[in-house]
Amino acid sequence: MATPLQTLSLQTFGIGTGFLTAGAITALSYSTVPIFLAHPNEVSLRHLRALFSSGSHIFPQLATAASTSFAVLAYNAPIGSSLRNQYLLAAAGAISIAPFTIFVMKPTNMTLKEIGEQGEEGIKRSGGEQRVQDLLRRFGRLNAIRGGLLALGAAVGLKAALSP
């Protein structure tokens, strides 16, 4: 059984990490993708590859940390309680970005990465400039959804933490 300080620490960390990470992910969709769309595709794709690389080293770990905090809170909640179920739902929401990325986003991400690796020739082979722009927009939409999933998990965790 966790002490009140441990519980408060886990709540603060899980909720804070969840919301901050969700905000960072979502900000990419609403700030970075429009910048990519305003520049030549070859340049945008080169920068997108760097974005994929840096994001893959931080966002999954932060989502896992938030999810783990909620899972520990669920473990410490009374068996069969709605509080336990809420923390389990928060944990699932936080970690849901992993399967969403793998099963929903990966085809778009890999297509963009492959086109980018081939440069101008890849853009031509993919169907042209408009096709790349469409894929970038799709990435932006899917990435915003991914951030929303994590925010939903954090919001459920917040609701659980504020429960009497």
Salt bridges, closest charged atoms under 4 A:
GLU121 OE2 - ARG125 NE 3.68
ASP134 OD1 - ARG137 NH1 3.55
